[in-house]
């Protein structure tokens, strides 16, 4: 194998695939990136046996072949190279990486030991613009459960129905839903693992194109012009989360998002060990209070418009801040649905995104 390749393009490709790799002592080959010449381009592959990714980049290929390079060493080296071009050649398992200012040798691994990354037929079930997909996943991702106690909650639920896609996530304490329009050849639903959602968002950074989805019974493949990512799906049935979303409210408060976020952060300094703050909406003001027996207490006021009667609710400030950061509108709306009932957070005049927080007991 002997290739000459642009350093910036190579670094982009390495960064796209290396995060899939997790340090594996029992199977060292999983710590490697497989480089392989492929129809006039170079294919970089990485896998952790649950997620696999292939990424193609253009190169001048003087001799075809393949080589497995330890990802951490290669990435650390490449991050410090500033030369425009890099040449990569291999004799057996010794890889020479040279540029104008560097001559390096890295000990590679046996390519025959590299796991086969599954392939699905490239007949897309539906397509989504890359930036819309990235932003949609980001808007629900924080609500996924971080534990595996209930595996189905540790992923993002995607439901394709009636010309739209519903993305949802919940950890039982808060819930996010984002709805986007799309064209699809039918209805289907699946649960995307949390780590897969992370990798999709990462690989889509800087990409603006339509991304194709291929969904089978227990696997998914998404692909664009230069990459494909294959992952297992979470096995199980997602709870009927829409039952948690209230269909009506008792009172409503309209507040400037920046002002609310600033004052919630201020109040959080004085919250207790359960991260609680109290929201008290009355007339034209939202009062935010927090009290800590060791730090002290605070009262902050934010102007707001209220519809119907005043209300009071205690919530986890982390959940409120997570909801505020995904709302793009200048003003946000808090919908009070009753004592002990969920508090709904939306963007002003925004119907496609809903964020629900379960209140804390007073």
C-alpha positions in Angstrom: 0.0 0.0 0.0 1.3 3.4 -0.9 -0.9 6.6 -1.0 -0.5 10.4 -0.9 -3.3 12.3 0.8 -4.2 15.8 1.9 -3.5 16.2 5.7 -6.7 18.2 6.5 -9.0 15.7 4.6 -7.3 12.8 6.3 -7.6 14.4 9.8 -11.3 15.1 9.2 -11.8 11.4 8.3 -9.8 10.1 11.3 -11.8 12.3 13.6 -15.1 11.1 12.1 -14.2 7.4 12.8 -11.9 7.3 15.8 -14.6 8.2 18.4 -16.4 4.9 17.7 -13.3 3.2 19.1 -13.3 2.3 22.8 -10.2 1.0 24.4 -10.4 -2.8 24.3 -7.7 -4.9 26.0 -9.1 -8.3 25.1 -9.4 -7.4 21.4 -6.6 -5.0 20.5 -7.7 -4.9 16.8 -10.7 -2.9 17.9 -8.3 -0.1 18.9 -7.3 0.3 15.2 -8.5 2.1 12.1 -8.5 0.0 9.0 -7.2 1.8 5.9 -8.0 0.2 2.5 -7.8 1.4 -1.0 -11.3 1.3 -2.6 -12.1 2.2 -6.2 -9.7 5.1 -6.5 -10.3 6.3 -2.9 -9.2 5.3 0.6 -11.7 3.9 3.0 -11.2 4.3 6.7 -13.2 1.9 8.9 -13.6 1.6 12.7 -15.9 -0.5 14.9 -16.7 -1.3 18.6 -18.8 -4.3 17.5 -22.0 -2.3 18.2 -21.4 0.6 15.8 -19.3 0.5 12.6 -18.4 3.4 10.4 -16.8 3.7 7.0 -15.5 7.0 5.6 -14.1 7.6 2.2 -11.6 10.2 1.1 -9.8 11.0 -2.2 -6.1 10.2 -2.5 -3.4 9.6 -5.0 -3.0 5.8 -4.9 0.4 4.6 -6.1 -0.1 1.1 -4.8 -3.3 -0.6 -3.5 -3.5 -2.5 -0.3 -4.8 -2.3 3.3 -3.4 -1.7 6.8 -4.7 -1.5 10.3 -3.2 1.4 12.3 -3.5 2.0 16.1 -6.0 4.9 16.2 -4.7 6.8 19.3 -1.1 6.9 18.1 -2.0 7.8 14.5 -4.5 10.5 15.6 -2.1 12.1 18.1 0.6 12.3 15.4 -1.7 13.6 12.7 -3.1 16.3 14.9 0.4 17.8 15.2 1.3 17.7 11.5 0.9 21.0 9.6 2.3 19.9 6.2 -0.2 20.0 3.3 0.3 16.4 2.2 1.1 13.1 4.0 2.3 9.9 2.4 1.4 6.6 3.9 3.0 3.3 2.9 3.1 -0.2 4.5 5.4 -3.2 4.2 3.8 -6.0 6.1 2.8 -4.4 9.4 5.2 -1.5 9.5 3.6 1.7 8.4 5.7 4.6 7.2 4.0 8.0 7.5 6.0 10.8 5.9 5.5 14.5 5.1 7.8 17.4 4.3 9.0 17.7 7.9 8.4 14.3 9.4 9.4 10.7 8.8 7.5 8.3 11.1 7.1 4.6 11.5 4.2 3.0 13.3 3.7 -0.7 14.1 0.4 -1.8 12.6 -1.8 -4.8 13.2 -3.0 -7.8 11.2 -5.8 -6.7 8.9 -7.2 -10.2 8.8 -8.2 -9.8 12.5 -10.3 -6.7 11.8 -14.0 -7.5 12.3 -16.4 -7.4 9.3 -18.7 -4.4 9.5 -22.2 -5.5 8.4 -23.7 -4.2 5.2 -27.3 -3.4 4.4 -28.7 -3.0 1.0 -28.5 0.7 0.0 -32.2 1.1 -0.7 -33.2 4.0 1.5 -36.4 4.0 3.4 -36.3 7.7 3.8 -33.9 10.7 3.8 -33.4 13.7 6.1 -31.2 16.7 5.6 -28.0 16.3 7.6 -28.3 19.5 9.6 -32.0 19.0 10.3 -31.1 15.5 11.6 -28.2 16.7 13.7 -30.3 19.5 15.3 -33.3 17.2 15.8 -31.2 14.6 17.6 -29.5 17.3 19.7 -33.0 18.6 20.7 -34.0 15.3 22.3 -30.7 13.7 23.2 -30.4 15.1 26.8 -33.6 13.4 27.8 -32.4 9.9 27.2 -31.7 7.7 30.2 -28.0 7.2 31.0 -28.5 3.9 32.8 -29.4 0.6 31.3 -32.1 -0.3 33.9 -34.7 0.1 31.2 -32.7 -0.3 27.9 -35.5 1.1 25.8 -35.2 4.5 27.6 -31.5 4.7 26.9 -32.1 5.6 23.3 -33.9 8.0 21.0 -37.3 6.8 19.7 -38.0 7.5 16.1 -41.5 7.0 14.7 -42.1 7.5 11.0 -45.8 8.0 10.3 -48.0 9.9 7.9 -45.2 11.9 6.2 -43.5 13.0 9.3 -40.9 11.8 11.8 -41.4 12.0 15.5 -38.2 11.9 17.6 -38.6 11.4 21.3 -36.6 10.7 24.4 -37.4 10.4 28.1 -35.7 9.2 31.3 -39.0 9.3 33.3 -38.2 12.6 34.8 -38.4 14.8 31.6 -39.4 14.2 28.1 -38.5 15.8 24.7 -40.3 15.5 21.4 -39.4 17.0 18.1 -41.4 16.5 14.9 -40.1 17.0 11.4 -41.7 16.6 8.0 -40.3 14.1 5.5 -41.1 11.8 2.6 -41.2 8.1 3.4 -42.2 4.9 1.7 -44.2 3.7 4.8 -44.6 3.7 8.5 -41.9 2.3 10.9 -40.5 2.9 14.3 -37.2 2.1 16.0 -35.0 3.0 19.0 -31.6 4.5 18.2 -29.0 3.7 20.9 -27.7 6.7 22.8 -24.1 6.2 21.7 -25.2 5.8 18.1 -27.0 9.2 18.3 -23.8 10.7 19.6 -21.8 9.3 16.7 -24.4 10.4 14.1 -24.3 14.0 15.4 -20.5 13.9 15.4 -20.1 12.6 11.9 -22.6 15.1 10.5 -20.6 18.1 11.8 -19.8 20.3 8.8 -21.9 18.1 6.4 -24.8 19.6 4.5 -26.6 17.0 2.3 -29.5 14.6 2.4 -28.7 11.6 4.6 -30.3 8.2 3.7 -31.7 5.7 6.2 -31.9 2.0 5.8 -33.7 0.2 8.6 -33.9 -3.5 9.2 -35.4 -5.5 12.0 -32.4 -5.0 14.4 -30.0 -2.8 12.5 -29.8 0.7 10.9 -27.5 2.2 8.4 -27.3 5.9 7.6 -25.1 7.1 4.8 -24.1 10.1 2.8 -21.8 10.8 -0.1 -18.6 10.0 1.8 -19.6 7.9 4.8 -21.8 5.1 6.1 -22.6 4.3 9.7 -24.1 0.9 10.8 -25.5 0.2 14.2 -27.6 -2.2 16.1 -31.0 -1.0 17.3 -32.3 -1.2 20.9 -34.5 -4.2 21.3 -37.8 -3.5 23.1 -41.0 -1.5 22.9 -40.9 2.2 23.7 -43.5 3.4 26.2 -46.5 5.3 24.9 -44.9 8.6 25.8 -47.6 10.8 24.2 -49.9 10.0 27.2 -47.5 12.0 29.3 -47.8 15.1 27.2 -50.8 17.2 28.5 -53.3 18.2 25.9 -54.5 21.3 27.8 -53.2 23.7 30.4 -54.6 25.6 33.4 -52.3 28.6 33.2 -49.6 29.9 30.8 -46.6 32.2 31.3 -44.7 33.8 28.5 -41.1 34.8 29.4 -37.9 36.0 27.6 -35.7 33.0 27.3 -32.3 34.7 28.0 -33.6 36.4 31.1 -35.2 33.2 32.4 -32.0 31.2 31.8 -29.8 33.8 33.5 -31.9 33.9 36.6 -32.3 30.1 36.8 -28.5 29.8 36.7 -28.3 32.4 39.4 -30.9 30.5 41.6 -29.1 27.2 41.0 -26.2 28.4 43.1 -28.4 28.2 46.2 -30.4 25.0 45.3 -30.4 22.0 47.6 -28.9 18.5 47.0 -31.9 17.6 44.9 -31.2 20.6 42.6 -34.6 22.1 43.3 -35.8 25.7 42.5 -39.3 27.1 42.9 -41.2 29.0 40.2 -43.9 31.3 41.4 -45.9 33.0 38.6 -48.2 35.9 39.7 -49.5 38.9 37.7 -46.6 40.2 35.5 -43.7 38.5 37.3 -42.0 35.1 37.6 -40.3 34.7 41.0 -37.6 32.1 41.2 -36.5 31.0 44.7 -33.9 28.5 46.0 -32.7 27.8 49.5 -29.8 25.8 50.8 -29.1 25.4 54.5 -25.4 25.6 54.1 -25.2 28.3 51.4 -28.1 30.6 51.9 -31.1 31.6 49.8 -32.1 33.7 46.8 -35.1 35.3 45.2 -34.9 36.4 41.6 -37.6 38.1 39.5 -38.3 37.9 35.8 -40.9 39.8 33.8 -43.6 37.6 32.2 -47.0 37.7 30.7 -49.5 35.3 32.4 -52.7 33.8 31.0 -55.3 32.6 33.6 -54.5 32.3 37.2 -51.1 32.4 39.1 -49.3 29.1 39.8 -46.4 27.7 41.7 -44.2 24.7 40.9 -40.9 23.2 42.1 -38.6 21.6 39.5 -35.1 20.4 39.0 -33.1 23.3 37.5 -30.9 21.0 35.4 -34.0 19.8 33.5 -35.2 23.4 32.9 -31.8 24.5 31.6 -31.6 21.5 29.3 -35.0 22.4 27.9 -34.2 26.1 27.5 -31.0 25.4 25.5 -32.9 23.5 22.7 -35.6 26.1 22.2 -34.7 28.5 19.3 -37.3 31.2 19.9 -36.7 34.5 21.7 -39.6 33.9 24.2 -40.6 30.6 25.8 -43.9 29.5 27.2 -44.4 27.6 30.4 -47.7 25.7 30.6 -49.0 24.8 34.1 -51.2 21.7 33.9 -52.1 21.3 37.6 -50.5 20.5 41.0 -48.3 17.4 40.6 -48.8 17.3 36.9 -46.1 17.9 34.2 -44.9 21.3 33.4 -44.7 21.9 29.6 -42.0 24.1 28.1 -42.3 25.3 24.5 -41.0 27.9 22.2 -43.4 30.8 21.5 -45.7 29.8 18.6 -43.7 26.6 18.2 -45.8 23.5 17.6 -43.2 21.0 16.5 -41.2 20.8 19.7 -42.3 19.9 23.2 -40.4 19.6 26.4 -42.0 18.1 29.6 -40.7 18.3 33.1 -42.1 16.3 36.0 -42.4 18.6 39.1 -40.8 17.9 42.4 -42.9 17.3 45.5 -43.1 20.3 47.7 
